[in-house]
């Protein structure tokens, strides 16, 4: 058997991608807002039910540009349990992360603790839909409106997720997306920013293109964050397949849960009114020692899950050390098992059996 990693990149039929490449070659335009980028942006706007969406070169640039386009300053309340880019983007933009602990049931920023962290220097809340499980968007939105704050959602994991029938990208002042090859929907490398604010959308449009206003003038400061035609072609191939991919992932997640539920390590829940994308299968162990023993047993059989996310972001060397007990405990105990839409159910059963065997040896 070949090695199993935490995920496997979805690829369309080769011939379909080549058809798009032939069009690119015939036009001779590979970047600078070509027709495929424009088409994918429009399709994503419809798919995500947003007024404005700007494709960019990756999800980290999406975060950085959204923070800049919103004109944020001072402190930003954020989560200690996310990928490093959530925090590093704040620091890169000379903003001060203020960590608020997470809800252990959903892994997301605990909205009930946010208000106590607001100061006169707070300009925004940056929260992550961890594993595609939504933040408390209603409560966070209400807090932000009352205090005059912006809300940015890191939705890198949340493509295809809906809350009360509405795509998650439609919430907040800006929502950032990652289209990296490890994601459910991807463009190999890529990302996007969704917003309902036309002024923010305008800033994003020129900021991702050096600030250009035509060839000989500039709207303002910008960088190069453009998406290419080759990347957009991959997205156009995969977008029609997303619903089928989610359905296939659901079958595999349900099998994992069926097999692992008796030992009580699956402690997360999908919130009410949420249509989830089954993007990840995290399991939470009783201790870090147990997690390491399970990981060792899996590695011995060439199964390589991921400690996603570890360590908690409070431990980064370039942020002020603060305490976030729930996030720090979770980061030490959570492990994402292999999951993708074509993963054989027999492999799901094999991985689950390895986990169960490792736990039994420890009991």
C-alpha positions in Angstrom: 0.0 0.0 0.0 1.2 3.5 -0.7 1.6 6.1 2.0 -1.4 8.0 3.2 -1.0 11.7 4.0 -3.5 14.1 5.6 -4.9 15.1 2.2 -4.5 14.5 -1.6 -4.9 17.3 -4.2 -8.0 17.0 -6.3 -7.3 17.1 -10.0 -9.7 17.2 -12.9 -9.4 15.0 -16.0 -6.1 15.9 -17.7 -7.8 16.5 -21.1 -10.2 19.0 -19.6 -7.4 21.1 -18.2 -5.5 20.9 -21.5 -8.5 22.3 -23.3 -8.2 25.4 -21.1 -4.5 25.5 -21.8 -5.0 25.4 -25.5 -7.2 28.5 -25.2 -4.5 30.3 -23.2 -1.9 29.4 -25.8 -4.1 30.6 -28.6 -4.7 34.0 -26.9 -1.1 34.4 -25.7 -2.3 36.0 -22.4 -1.2 34.2 -19.2 -1.7 36.9 -16.6 -2.8 40.5 -16.0 -6.5 39.8 -15.5 -7.2 37.5 -18.5 -10.5 36.1 -19.5 -10.3 33.0 -17.3 -9.5 35.0 -14.2 -12.5 37.2 -15.0 -14.8 34.2 -15.6 -13.7 32.5 -12.4 -14.3 35.6 -10.3 -17.8 35.9 -11.7 -18.6 32.3 -11.1 -17.3 32.5 -7.6 -19.4 35.6 -6.9 -22.5 33.7 -7.8 -21.4 30.5 -6.0 -20.6 32.4 -2.8 -23.5 34.9 -3.0 -21.2 38.0 -2.6 -21.3 41.3 -4.4 -17.5 41.6 -4.9 -14.7 39.0 -5.1 -11.1 39.6 -6.0 -8.9 36.7 -6.9 -5.3 36.9 -5.7 -2.2 34.8 -5.8 -2.7 33.1 -2.4 -4.7 33.1 0.8 -2.0 34.9 2.8 -2.1 37.8 0.4 -5.9 37.7 0.7 -5.5 38.3 4.4 -2.9 41.0 4.1 -4.8 42.9 1.4 -8.1 42.7 3.3 -6.5 44.2 6.4 -4.9 47.0 4.4 -8.0 47.7 2.3 -10.1 48.1 5.5 -7.7 50.6 6.8 -7.2 48.8 10.1 -4.9 50.2 12.8 -3.9 49.3 16.4 -5.3 46.1 17.9 -7.2 43.3 16.3 -8.9 40.7 18.4 -8.2 37.3 16.9 -8.0 33.5 17.5 -5.1 31.6 18.9 -6.2 28.4 17.1 -5.7 28.8 13.3 -2.9 28.5 10.8 0.0 30.8 11.4 -0.9 33.0 8.4 -3.9 34.4 10.4 -1.6 35.9 13.0 1.5 36.6 10.8 -0.7 38.7 8.4 -1.7 40.9 11.3 1.9 41.4 12.4 3.1 41.9 8.9 0.6 44.7 8.5 1.9 46.3 11.8 -1.3 45.4 13.7 -1.3 44.0 17.2 -3.0 40.6 17.7 -5.0 40.4 20.8 -5.8 36.7 21.5 -9.2 35.6 22.8 -9.7 31.9 23.6 -11.8 29.5 21.6 -15.0 27.5 22.2 -13.7 23.9 22.7 -16.9 22.6 21.0 -16.4 24.4 17.7 -12.7 25.4 17.9 -13.7 28.9 16.8 -13.2 32.2 18.6 -15.4 32.3 21.7 -17.7 35.3 21.1 -18.7 35.5 24.7 -15.1 36.5 25.6 -14.6 39.0 22.8 -16.2 42.0 24.4 -14.0 42.0 27.4 -10.9 42.3 25.2 -12.1 45.4 23.3 -10.1 48.6 24.1 -10.0 52.1 22.6 -7.3 50.8 20.3 -9.3 47.9 18.9 -10.2 48.3 15.2 -11.4 44.9 14.2 -12.1 41.2 14.9 -10.3 38.6 12.8 -11.8 35.1 13.3 -11.3 31.8 11.6 -13.9 29.3 10.6 -11.7 26.4 11.8 -12.1 23.2 9.7 -15.0 24.9 8.0 -17.0 25.0 11.3 -18.5 28.5 11.4 -17.7 31.1 14.0 -20.7 32.6 15.9 -21.2 35.1 13.0 -24.4 36.6 14.4 -22.9 37.3 17.9 -19.6 38.6 16.5 -21.5 40.8 14.0 -23.6 42.3 16.8 -20.6 43.0 19.0 -18.7 44.6 16.1 -21.6 46.8 15.1 -22.1 48.0 18.7 -18.5 48.9 19.1 -17.9 50.3 15.6 -15.4 47.5 14.6 -14.7 45.7 11.4 -15.1 41.9 11.1 -12.8 39.9 8.9 -13.3 36.1 8.5 -10.5 33.7 7.6 -12.5 31.2 5.6 -9.6 29.3 4.2 -11.3 26.0 5.3 -14.9 27.0 4.6 -15.5 26.8 0.9 -19.0 25.4 0.3 -20.1 25.9 3.9 -23.5 27.6 4.5 -25.1 29.0 7.6 -28.9 29.3 7.5 -28.7 28.7 3.8 -26.3 31.6 3.2 -22.6 31.0 2.1 -20.2 31.9 4.9 -18.3 34.3 2.5 -21.3 36.6 2.7 -20.7 37.5 6.4 -18.4 40.2 7.7 -16.8 43.2 6.2 -14.4 41.0 4.3 -13.9 37.2 4.0 -10.6 35.8 2.9 -10.4 32.5 1.0 -7.5 30.1 0.3 -7.4 28.2 -3.0 -4.2 26.3 -2.1 -3.9 22.7 -3.5 -4.6 21.2 -0.1 -8.1 22.8 0.0 -11.4 21.3 -1.1 -11.6 23.8 -4.0 -8.3 25.0 -5.3 -6.5 26.8 -8.1 -3.1 25.1 -7.2 -2.0 28.3 -5.5 -4.5 31.1 -5.1 -6.9 33.0 -2.8 -9.6 35.5 -2.8 -11.3 38.3 -0.8 -15.1 38.7 -0.7 -16.7 41.9 0.4 -20.0 43.7 0.1 -18.4 47.1 0.3 -17.7 48.6 -3.1 -15.0 51.0 -1.8 -13.1 48.1 -0.2 -13.5 46.1 -3.5 -12.1 49.1 -5.4 -9.0 49.2 -3.1 -8.5 45.5 -3.4 -8.7 45.8 -7.2 -5.8 48.3 -7.4 -3.8 47.1 -4.4 -3.4 43.6 -6.0 -2.0 45.3 -9.2 0.8 47.6 -8.0 -1.8 50.4 -7.4 -2.2 51.0 -11.1 -4.8 53.4 -12.5 -4.2 52.6 -16.2 -0.7 52.4 -17.5 0.6 55.8 -16.4 -1.2 56.7 -13.2 -1.8 55.1 -9.7 -4.7 55.0 -7.3 -2.4 54.4 -4.4 0.0 51.9 -2.9 -0.1 48.4 -4.2 1.7 45.1 -4.6 1.7 42.3 -7.1 -0.9 39.8 -6.0 -2.5 38.9 -9.3 -3.8 35.4 -10.2 -2.7 33.8 -13.4 -4.7 32.3 -16.2 -3.2 28.9 -15.6 -4.4 28.9 -12.0 -7.8 30.1 -13.0 -8.1 27.3 -15.4 -7.7 24.8 -12.6 -10.4 26.5 -10.6 -12.8 26.5 -13.6 -12.3 22.7 -14.0 -12.9 22.0 -10.3 -15.7 24.4 -9.4 -18.5 22.3 -11.0 -17.2 19.2 -9.1 -17.4 20.8 -5.6 -20.9 19.4 -4.7 -19.9 15.9 -5.7 -16.6 16.2 -3.8 -18.5 17.3 -0.6 -20.9 14.4 -0.9 -18.0 11.9 -1.2 -16.2 13.4 1.7 -19.3 13.2 3.8 -19.5 9.4 3.3 -15.9 9.0 4.5 -16.4 11.3 7.5 -19.5 9.4 8.5 -17.6 6.1 8.3 -14.8 7.5 10.5 -17.3 8.7 13.0 -19.1 5.4 13.1 -15.9 3.5 13.7 -14.3 5.9 16.2 -17.3 7.1 18.2 -17.3 4.2 20.7 -13.9 5.3 22.1 -15.1 8.9 22.6 -12.3 10.8 20.9 -14.5 12.7 18.4 -15.5 15.7 20.5 -16.3 18.4 17.9 -19.8 19.2 16.6 -21.3 20.9 13.6 -23.3 23.9 14.8 -27.0 24.1 14.1 -28.2 25.4 10.8 -24.9 24.7 9.2 -24.3 22.8 5.9 -20.7 21.7 6.3 -18.2 20.9 3.6 -16.5 17.9 5.3 -13.1 19.4 4.6 -11.2 17.8 7.5 -11.5 15.1 10.0 -10.0 16.3 13.3 -10.0 14.0 16.4 -9.3 15.2 19.9 -7.4 12.9 22.3 -7.4 13.0 26.1 -3.8 14.1 26.2 -0.8 15.0 24.1 0.9 11.8 25.2 -2.0 9.8 23.7 -1.8 11.8 20.5 1.9 11.2 20.1 1.4 7.4 20.6 -1.3 7.3 18.0 0.7 9.3 15.6 3.7 7.0 16.0 1.5 3.9 15.4 0.1 5.4 12.2 3.6 6.5 11.0 4.8 2.9 11.4 2.2 1.9 8.8 3.0 4.9 6.5 -0.1 6.9 7.5 0.8 10.5 8.1 -1.9 12.7 9.8 -1.2 16.3 10.8 -1.2 18.2 14.0 -3.4 20.9 12.5 -2.9 23.4 14.3 0.1 23.1 16.5 1.4 25.0 18.4 -1.2 27.5 19.5 -0.5 30.9 18.0 0.1 32.3 21.5 3.4 30.5 21.3 4.8 32.3 18.2 8.1 34.1 18.9 6.9 37.5 17.5 3.7 38.0 19.5 3.2 39.0 23.1 2.7 35.9 25.3 -0.8 35.6 26.6 -2.8 32.7 28.0 -5.5 30.9 26.0 -6.0 27.6 28.0 -8.7 26.1 25.8 -6.8 26.8 22.5 -3.5 25.6 24.0 -4.9 22.4 25.3 -6.7 21.8 22.0 -3.6 22.4 19.9 -1.7 19.7 22.0 -4.5 17.1 21.5 -6.0 17.5 18.0 -4.9 15.4 15.0 -6.4 15.6 11.5 -6.7 12.1 9.9 -6.4 11.4 6.2 -9.4 12.6 4.3 -10.2 13.3 0.6 -13.0 12.6 -1.8 -11.4 9.5 -3.5 -9.9 8.0 -0.3 -11.0 4.3 -0.4 -13.4 3.4 2.4 -11.2 0.4 3.1 -8.4 2.9 3.9 -10.7 4.8 6.2 -11.3 1.5 8.0 -7.6 0.7 8.1 -6.7 4.1 9.6 -9.5 3.9 12.2 -8.4 0.4 13.1 -4.8 1.6 13.6 -6.1 4.4 15.9 -8.2 2.0 17.9 -5.3 -0.4 18.2 -3.0 2.3 19.5 -5.6 3.4 22.0 -6.2 -0.2 23.2 -2.5 -0.7 23.8 -2.5 2.3 26.0 -5.5 1.3 28.1 
